Amino acid sequence: MALVWEKVNAYGHYQVRSAGKTVRLYKDGVFHSHYNPSRVVTRGVWDLLVLPALLHPPGSIRSVLMLGVGGGAAIHLLQQFINPAHITAIELDETHLYIAKRFFKARYRNTTLLHADAIEWVKKQASRKRPAQFDLIIDDLYGEENGEPQRAVAADAHWVGQTRQLLAKDGLLVTNFVSLPEMRTSHMIKRAGKADSFKSTFRFENPNYENVIVASSHRPCKRREFNQQLLNHRLLRTNTYRNSFSVRKIR
């Protein structure tokens, strides 16, 4: 892929590469995001961050909180398949926001891109008497260490408790884990099936990536309803696409 833009600063080495209409973001050698306006579906991790929203009824997800923006590929997917009333997307790395706007074209009237520390932002919101409420929260908070992606905050009881305070009554929390062992140590998996846990928990995977995406819902969800929603979307209903990922119900 051709190098179209590059920057080195105190936070890392950024590269935007392109091939035809496809653009990719790399930071410190780690592949962060991918976007092609002619093919919004990526068949990658970014799809799996958004597909769990189809566990909920059409039109029920009106407000979305994205923790971590990257290049903004998931924002395009949300617009295409969920069409929420508003998206609040928080990113610590100001250069990522610049790239998302300039190269990934993640600019929509219903989307607010905030330059802030998402961990501190959630903490501040959760401490309020009436914290902001979201129908969908996507936790994709990652950094890099020795060229490998690392979660910026452990999905322990404290963190999950804070994010749950920002979830609407029937809300959905989607969390990106870099590996299966990391997922297994998370609070939502340890508490699956307990009285105080989420009512439904699903696991999404793509065989080409080690990441495991966990969708935890306050609403009882059924796999057949998810499958029906896939069939409602022309780009998602093909056998080839549906066979590109797996969904397993944990609870």
BELFEN-V773238 format. One record per residue. PHI is phi in degrees with one decimal (NA if undefined). PSI is psi in degrees with one decimal (* if undefined). D_CENTER is the distance of its C-alpha to the mean C-alpha in Angstrom with 2 decimals. Layout:
# BELFEN-V773238
phi->PHI psi->PSI d_center->D_CENTER
phi->PHI psi->PSI d_center->D_CENTER
This chain:
# BELFEN-V773238
phi->NA psi->144.2 d_center->25.21
phi->-78.8 psi->140.5 d_center->26.95
phi->-80.6 psi->120.5 d_center->26.10
phi->-109.2 psi->-17.5 d_center->25.79
phi->-161.6 psi->144.8 d_center->24.84
phi->-151.3 psi->144.3 d_center->24.97
phi->-151.8 psi->140.3 d_center->25.05
phi->-124.9 psi->125.8 d_center->25.95
phi->-140.9 psi->-167.7 d_center->25.91
phi->-64.5 psi->-19.2 d_center->25.92
phi->-96.1 psi->-12.3 d_center->22.16
phi->151.5 psi->-173.7 d_center->22.19
phi->-111.1 psi->113.7 d_center->22.97
phi->-105.9 psi->139.8 d_center->20.84
phi->-138.9 psi->136.0 d_center->21.45
phi->-113.4 psi->123.8 d_center->20.49
phi->-119.8 psi->153.3 d_center->21.99
phi->-139.2 psi->154.0 d_center->22.73
phi->-145.4 psi->107.8 d_center->24.42
phi->64.0 psi->-126.8 d_center->25.53
phi->-87.9 psi->-5.5 d_center->22.79
phi->-84.1 psi->132.6 d_center->20.00
phi->-122.1 psi->145.4 d_center->18.67
phi->-132.5 psi->144.0 d_center->16.94
phi->-109.0 psi->129.9 d_center->16.07
phi->-122.8 psi->140.7 d_center->17.51
phi->-132.8 psi->122.1 d_center->18.03
phi->52.2 psi->37.7 d_center->20.82
phi->83.0 psi->-5.1 d_center->20.74
phi->-92.1 psi->128.3 d_center->17.13
phi->-73.7 psi->114.2 d_center->15.35
phi->-99.4 psi->-39.8 d_center->12.22
phi->-161.5 psi->163.0 d_center->11.47
phi->-148.4 psi->138.1 d_center->13.44
phi->-152.9 psi->135.3 d_center->14.60
phi->-137.6 psi->114.7 d_center->17.66
phi->-60.9 psi->-21.7 d_center->18.65
phi->-86.3 psi->-17.3 d_center->20.85
phi->-138.4 psi->84.4 d_center->18.31
phi->-63.8 psi->-40.1 d_center->14.95
phi->-68.5 psi->137.3 d_center->13.79
phi->-107.2 psi->-18.4 d_center->13.26
phi->57.5 psi->32.9 d_center->13.84
phi->-128.7 psi->-165.5 d_center->11.52
phi->-60.3 psi->-32.7 d_center->8.39
phi->-64.2 psi->-35.9 d_center->6.51
phi->-61.6 psi->-41.9 d_center->8.31
phi->-68.1 psi->-19.2 d_center->7.44
phi->-74.0 psi->-25.4 d_center->3.82
phi->-104.7 psi->-34.4 d_center->6.22
phi->-54.1 psi->-36.1 d_center->9.44
phi->-57.8 psi->-22.9 d_center->9.62
phi->-60.6 psi->-22.4 d_center->10.32
phi->-76.0 psi->-3.0 d_center->13.47
phi->-71.8 psi->-22.2 d_center->14.72
phi->-98.2 psi->155.7 d_center->15.80
phi->-59.3 psi->148.4 d_center->18.71
phi->-55.9 psi->135.5 d_center->18.52
phi->83.4 psi->-5.0 d_center->18.63
phi->-81.5 psi->-20.4 d_center->17.73
phi->-97.7 psi->103.1 d_center->14.39
phi->-104.3 psi->-32.4 d_center->15.84
phi->-122.1 psi->133.9 d_center->13.97
phi->-127.5 psi->137.4 d_center->10.30
phi->-116.0 psi->120.6 d_center->9.32
phi->-107.4 psi->121.2 d_center->6.56
phi->-102.5 psi->100.8 d_center->7.56
phi->101.5 psi->123.8 d_center->7.73
phi->-107.3 psi->-39.1 d_center->8.27
phi->61.9 psi->-127.3 d_center->9.84
phi->-91.6 psi->-12.2 d_center->11.65
phi->97.5 psi->13.5 d_center->9.74
phi->-59.0 psi->-39.9 d_center->9.38
phi->-66.1 psi->-28.1 d_center->6.38
phi->-63.5 psi->-42.6 d_center->8.82
phi->-62.6 psi->-40.4 d_center->11.51
phi->-65.8 psi->-40.1 d_center->10.10
phi->-61.5 psi->-42.4 d_center->9.70
phi->-63.0 psi->-40.9 d_center->13.21
phi->-71.4 psi->-43.2 d_center->14.59
phi->-111.1 psi->-19.3 d_center->13.83
phi->-112.6 psi->-38.7 d_center->13.17
phi->53.0 psi->58.2 d_center->15.15
phi->-71.8 psi->163.5 d_center->14.52
phi->-69.7 psi->-36.7 d_center->17.27
phi->-153.2 psi->143.7 d_center->15.28
phi->-121.9 psi->127.7 d_center->12.00
phi->-108.1 psi->116.2 d_center->12.25
phi->-117.9 psi->124.4 d_center->10.23
phi->-115.4 psi->131.1 d_center->11.56
phi->-140.1 psi->129.7 d_center->12.34
phi->-74.0 psi->-33.5 d_center->15.23
phi->-89.3 psi->108.5 d_center->16.30
phi->-63.2 psi->-31.2 d_center->18.32
phi->-66.4 psi->-36.7 d_center->18.83
phi->-59.8 psi->-42.3 d_center->15.18
phi->-64.2 psi->-40.5 d_center->15.49
phi->-60.1 psi->-44.9 d_center->18.77
phi->-66.3 psi->-41.7 d_center->17.50
phi->-59.8 psi->-39.9 d_center->14.67
phi->-75.3 psi->-47.1 d_center->17.52
phi->-78.5 psi->-48.5 d_center->20.32
phi->-99.0 psi->-32.6 d_center->19.22
phi->-96.3 psi->-2.9 d_center->15.97
phi->55.0 psi->36.0 d_center->17.49
phi->-84.6 psi->61.9 d_center->14.48
phi->-123.1 psi->110.7 d_center->17.17
phi->-135.9 psi->149.8 d_center->17.38
phi->-64.3 psi->-29.2 d_center->19.67
phi->-92.1 psi->10.5 d_center->17.23
phi->-120.5 psi->127.9 d_center->14.72
phi->-108.9 psi->118.3 d_center->15.59
phi->-97.6 psi->117.6 d_center->14.52
phi->-110.9 psi->131.3 d_center->15.74
phi->-89.5 psi->103.5 d_center->17.06
phi->-163.0 psi->164.8 d_center->17.02
phi->-80.5 psi->110.1 d_center->16.40
phi->-62.6 psi->-34.3 d_center->13.40
phi->-64.3 psi->-45.7 d_center->15.15
phi->-69.4 psi->-35.6 d_center->18.35
phi->-62.9 psi->-45.4 d_center->16.96
phi->-64.3 psi->-43.6 d_center->15.66
phi->-58.0 psi->-44.7 d_center->19.00
phi->-66.1 psi->-43.8 d_center->20.99
phi->-63.5 psi->-43.0 d_center->19.50
phi->-65.5 psi->-24.8 d_center->19.93
phi->-81.5 psi->-10.0 d_center->23.53
phi->-76.1 psi->154.2 d_center->24.51
phi->-62.7 psi->-37.8 d_center->26.77
phi->-127.4 psi->83.3 d_center->24.57
phi->-66.9 psi->155.6 d_center->20.98
phi->-58.4 psi->145.9 d_center->18.65
phi->-117.8 psi->136.5 d_center->17.22
phi->-130.7 psi->141.6 d_center->13.97
phi->-75.0 psi->-27.7 d_center->13.58
phi->-140.8 psi->129.4 d_center->9.80
phi->-119.9 psi->126.2 d_center->7.94
phi->-109.5 psi->113.4 d_center->4.29
phi->-98.6 psi->101.1 d_center->5.72
phi->-126.9 psi->47.7 d_center->5.11
phi->-86.6 psi->106.2 d_center->8.80
phi->-136.2 psi->149.9 d_center->10.90
phi->-127.5 psi->-164.2 d_center->14.37
phi->-127.4 psi->146.2 d_center->17.06
phi->-144.3 psi->118.2 d_center->20.25
phi->54.4 psi->40.6 d_center->23.00
phi->77.8 psi->8.0 d_center->20.88
phi->-120.8 psi->142.7 d_center->18.31
phi->-68.4 psi->140.3 d_center->14.71
phi->-136.0 psi->135.3 d_center->14.95
phi->-60.8 psi->140.1 d_center->12.84
phi->-80.6 psi->-19.3 d_center->13.98
phi->-150.1 psi->135.9 d_center->14.67
phi->-69.3 psi->141.3 d_center->15.76
phi->-84.1 psi->61.5 d_center->14.34
phi->-93.7 psi->-176.1 d_center->17.93
phi->-60.1 psi->-38.0 d_center->19.75
phi->-65.2 psi->-49.9 d_center->19.90
phi->-66.6 psi->-46.1 d_center->16.25
phi->-63.5 psi->-36.6 d_center->15.23
phi->-62.7 psi->-40.1 d_center->18.27
phi->-66.7 psi->-45.2 d_center->17.34
phi->-66.1 psi->-34.6 d_center->13.91
phi->-64.4 psi->-29.1 d_center->15.80
phi->-67.4 psi->-18.8 d_center->18.29
phi->-96.9 psi->-3.3 d_center->15.89
phi->-85.4 psi->139.7 d_center->15.01
phi->-65.2 psi->168.2 d_center->17.38
phi->-54.2 psi->-40.1 d_center->19.92
phi->-107.4 psi->28.5 d_center->18.20
phi->-72.6 psi->167.9 d_center->14.60
phi->-127.9 psi->127.2 d_center->11.58
phi->-108.2 psi->123.4 d_center->9.47
phi->-114.1 psi->124.1 d_center->6.51
phi->-124.8 psi->132.4 d_center->6.86
phi->-95.0 psi->122.7 d_center->6.73
phi->-113.1 psi->140.9 d_center->10.50
phi->-74.9 psi->-17.7 d_center->12.51
phi->-158.5 psi->166.3 d_center->15.24
phi->-64.5 psi->-44.2 d_center->16.91
phi->-59.4 psi->-38.6 d_center->19.22
phi->-64.0 psi->-40.7 d_center->16.57
phi->-61.6 psi->-42.9 d_center->15.02
phi->-64.6 psi->-23.6 d_center->18.61
phi->-91.3 psi->-0.1 d_center->19.37
phi->-74.8 psi->156.5 d_center->16.61
phi->-65.0 psi->-40.5 d_center->17.98
phi->-67.3 psi->-27.3 d_center->16.37
phi->-79.7 psi->-41.9 d_center->17.94
phi->-61.5 psi->-33.4 d_center->21.18
phi->-96.7 psi->0.3 d_center->21.54
phi->-56.8 psi->128.2 d_center->20.69
phi->93.3 psi->-9.8 d_center->23.77
phi->-81.3 psi->159.6 d_center->25.13
phi->-62.3 psi->-31.2 d_center->26.39
phi->-95.3 psi->10.3 d_center->24.10
phi->-91.5 psi->-179.0 d_center->20.89
phi->-66.3 psi->154.1 d_center->18.37
phi->-76.8 psi->-26.6 d_center->20.23
phi->-141.2 psi->139.2 d_center->17.96
phi->-137.1 psi->126.7 d_center->15.76
phi->-124.6 psi->156.3 d_center->14.46
phi->-121.9 psi->125.6 d_center->13.46
phi->-113.9 psi->134.3 d_center->11.85
phi->-141.8 psi->152.3 d_center->13.14
phi->-120.6 psi->126.4 d_center->14.22
phi->-61.7 psi->-16.2 d_center->17.73
phi->-88.1 psi->-3.3 d_center->17.31
phi->-132.9 psi->151.8 d_center->14.78
phi->-81.4 psi->-18.2 d_center->15.28
phi->-58.9 psi->147.0 d_center->11.70
phi->-125.4 psi->126.8 d_center->11.44
phi->-103.2 psi->127.0 d_center->8.57
phi->-110.0 psi->127.4 d_center->10.20
phi->-109.6 psi->117.7 d_center->10.21
phi->-117.1 psi->119.9 d_center->12.82
phi->-120.1 psi->142.6 d_center->14.66
phi->-78.3 psi->-5.9 d_center->17.72
phi->-107.4 psi->138.5 d_center->18.94
phi->-66.8 psi->122.8 d_center->20.72
phi->-116.8 psi->150.1 d_center->18.94
phi->-124.2 psi->140.8 d_center->20.70
phi->-62.0 psi->-37.1 d_center->19.79
phi->-65.8 psi->-30.6 d_center->22.38
phi->-71.6 psi->-35.7 d_center->20.82
phi->-63.1 psi->-45.2 d_center->17.51
phi->-61.3 psi->-38.2 d_center->19.82
phi->-65.1 psi->-39.2 d_center->21.69
phi->-67.0 psi->-35.8 d_center->18.79
phi->-58.1 psi->-42.3 d_center->18.03
phi->-67.6 psi->-19.7 d_center->21.71
phi->-77.7 psi->-11.7 d_center->21.53
phi->-112.7 psi->122.4 d_center->19.56
phi->-55.3 psi->-40.0 d_center->21.74
phi->-80.1 psi->-14.1 d_center->19.17
phi->-107.3 psi->-14.6 d_center->17.63
phi->-87.9 psi->-6.5 d_center->20.89
phi->-68.0 psi->149.6 d_center->22.65
phi->-61.4 psi->-36.7 d_center->23.56
phi->-61.1 psi->-44.4 d_center->22.44
phi->-70.0 psi->-45.3 d_center->18.82
phi->-65.0 psi->-24.6 d_center->18.80
phi->-86.1 psi->-0.5 d_center->20.36
phi->-85.7 psi->-5.8 d_center->17.74
phi->-147.5 psi->165.6 d_center->15.53
phi->-124.6 psi->150.1 d_center->16.57
phi->-129.3 psi->127.7 d_center->15.86
phi->-128.2 psi->137.1 d_center->17.87
phi->-87.7 psi->124.9 d_center->18.68
phi->-89.7 psi->-38.8 d_center->19.15
phi->-145.4 psi->* d_center->20.67
